[in-house]
Structures are given as C-alpha cells and as structure tokens.
Amino acid sequence: MEYRRTPYRRRGKLRRTRGTKKGDSASLGGVIIILLLIAAAVYLISASAAGTWLAKEVFAPLFASFGGKISPTDSPTYSGDSIFTLANSGSRTDITVELPAISCYALQMGVFSTQENASEIANTIKAQGAGGYVYNEGGMFRVLAMGYADETSAKSVRDRLRSTGNDCALHIIEADKRTFIVTTDSSSEQEAAVRAAFSAMYNAQKQLIDFAIAFDKENMTPTAAIDKVRDMKEELVRDFSILTEQTAANDTLNKIITCYNVFIDTLNELEQADGQTNTAYSSLIKYSQLKLAVEYSSLLKTL
C-alpha cells in the first residue's frame, strides 16, 4: 500500500514572531529542511494496525469538548454590488456579513494515487467505526478517519497513536472567510437574522464535530442520536431560511444555497439511518462531519 506523509503547515507566508532576532533565520531554515525531508518519506500502514488504533482512539475519543475557537483570517471583501436586497421600506442600509473561516484538523490514514487503493483502506476503517472519508485533493486520495475542531486535540490523538506504534498524520481542511454586502431594511432584527444565516453552515459542521465525539463517549444509541441530528437540522433550516427565500439570480448566493442543500441532504441521511449498529452509525457521523467540512471549505475557495 502506498502512503505519502505530507508535513503539517498552514497556508500562507511564514511570519516572524514578535521579538525574533535576525539570527533565528538559520533555525527557520533548519525547520524548513526537516519539513522537506518529511514530505519525501514514504511508509506503510497495515489494516490491522488501523483496527487497533481505531478501537482505542476513535471509539473512545480523548476529548469531550474543544476549547479553541477559530479566528478567521483576513480575506478580500466582496467589492461588487449587494449580493441580494431584503429592504422593503424606504429605510435601507448596507451591512457587511461573512461566511466564517474553517480549520478542521483531520486524522489521515494514508494518501494514495488511485481511488481504488484509498477506498480499500477507507472501507476497512469504516468497519472499525472511523469515518473513512476519501478526499480527492489534486488527484491524490486522502483517507481521513476523524476531524477535530482544534489543533491541540488532533495532535494529542496523533501523538498517542504514534507512541503505540500506529502511524497517522494530520491534514488540515481549511479556507479563509469570505465577506459580502447585503442591503436590508434598517432593522436590527433583520440584520441579526442575516448574520445568523451566514454563520449557520459553519455552526452546523462544528456541532457535528462535537457530536461525533459525544456519540462515542456517551455510548449513545443510533435512535437517541437521530433525535439530536433532527434538532441540528431544524436549527440549520431555521437560521438559513432568510437566504433560501431569496429568488434573485445571483451566482454567489446560488453557490451558498447549493452548499446548504448538501448539508441538508447529509443530515437527512443521518436522520434516516435508524437500525444500524453503533459502530456503523459512529462511522456515518464521522464520515458526514468530514464531508461537510470539505464541502464548506470548497465553497469558500470558489467565492
């Protein structure tokens, strides 16, 4: 089985931290060399090893909650006209709204040059309760097992796995925020509703990350989990409704609504998956969580 480890790094330029001296550039150069050497490494991971760490780490996640909050990075503000208008009265105002940035830290089981090889490992780890999401990124197929909302939690799990002889890597699903102008009535209620709508998908995928942890930790049954999924979906529908009601032919808004429909379809699948074993449902939650993180990040990158 082929596997390529990719070094963990954030997108964008490296910045010198406050108080860094010029002499530190040599150390920085050393770090870059190490990262390049790691990127060149090729190693194998066996299916049996996958089953071992999944039973210990994915079934019983180490973290019940996540303390870190994502701070969106700067990105260009939408400079065109308002993407849609909600104003019905003579009192109108333009407000700036944003689709928040995303950073999902995923445990990666392998990177393959063919989908067939990736799917074989994905199916193996799905049977153990992991997500087994195959992410096609630039023609390389990444097999992802689980996503975390903060880097510290993901690294802790990765390091625990490595300490027991089970290798994995981190892959970050990320994209910068996008900001837009919306014309509304001069109404605080309407403005609040618009802002909630633009944050709704980000909040939904974040809730699903937390829910994937809670399902295993609290030994939920699929029946109990489905009630919580239904609540998530109803919250998403409610918060997003002000956007789905728009009929203007706007390419940007249409892309946002298309992504929202993927979210709804995915939550519907979770809601209708009663009758599965705990292991199968646990895998489906993790798969769905990773899928929505990828869909949302892809949306941000296309706007």
LINQUINOR-V352358 format. One record per backbone hydrogen bond with DSSP energy under -0.5 kcal/mol. CO is the residue of the C=O (numbers start at 1). NH is the residue of the N-H. Records with the same first field share a line. If there is no record, write none. Layout:
BEGIN
CO: NH / NH
END
This chain:
BEGIN
3: 43
17: 20
21: 24
22: 25
23: 26
24: 28
25: 29
26: 30
27: 31
28: 32
29: 33
30: 34
31: 35
32: 36
33: 37
34: 38
35: 39
36: 40
37: 41
38: 41
41: 5
46: 50
47: 51
48: 52
49: 53
50: 54
51: 55
52: 56
53: 57 / 58
54: 58 / 59
58: 61
62: 64
70: 72
73: 177
76: 179
84: 183
90: 92
91: 186
93: 184
95: 97 / 182
97: 180
98: 100
99: 178
102: 175
103: 105
104: 106 / 173
105: 148
106: 108 / 171
107: 109 / 145 / 146
108: 169
110: 143
112: 141
114: 118
115: 119
116: 120
117: 121
118: 122
119: 123
120: 124
121: 125
122: 126
123: 127
125: 128 / 130
126: 129
133: 135 / 144
134: 136
135: 137 / 142
136: 138
137: 140
140: 137 / 142
141: 112
142: 135 / 144
143: 109 / 110
144: 132 / 133
145: 131
146: 107
148: 105
150: 154
151: 155
152: 156
153: 157
154: 158
155: 159
156: 160
157: 161
158: 162
159: 163
160: 164
161: 164 / 166
162: 165
165: 167
169: 108
171: 106 / 173
172: 174
173: 104
175: 102
178: 99
179: 78
180: 97
181: 83
182: 95 / 184
183: 86 / 87
184: 93
185: 187
187: 191
188: 192
189: 193
190: 194
191: 195
192: 196
193: 197
194: 198
195: 199
196: 200
197: 200
199: 203
200: 204
201: 205
202: 206
203: 207
204: 208
205: 209
206: 210
207: 211
208: 212
209: 213
210: 214
211: 215
212: 216
213: 217
214: 218
215: 220
216: 219
221: 225
222: 226
223: 227
224: 228
225: 229
226: 230
227: 231
228: 232
229: 233
230: 234
231: 235
232: 236
233: 237
234: 238
235: 239
236: 240
237: 241
238: 241
240: 243 / 244
241: 245
243: 246
248: 250
250: 254
251: 255
252: 256
253: 257
254: 258
255: 259
256: 260
257: 261
258: 262
259: 263
260: 264
261: 265
262: 266
263: 267
264: 268
265: 269
266: 270
267: 271
268: 272
270: 273
273: 276
277: 281
278: 282
279: 283
280: 284
281: 285
282: 286
283: 287
284: 288
285: 289
286: 290
287: 291
288: 292
289: 293
290: 294
291: 295
292: 296
293: 297
294: 298
295: 299
296: 300
297: 301
298: 302
299: 302 / 303
300: 303
END
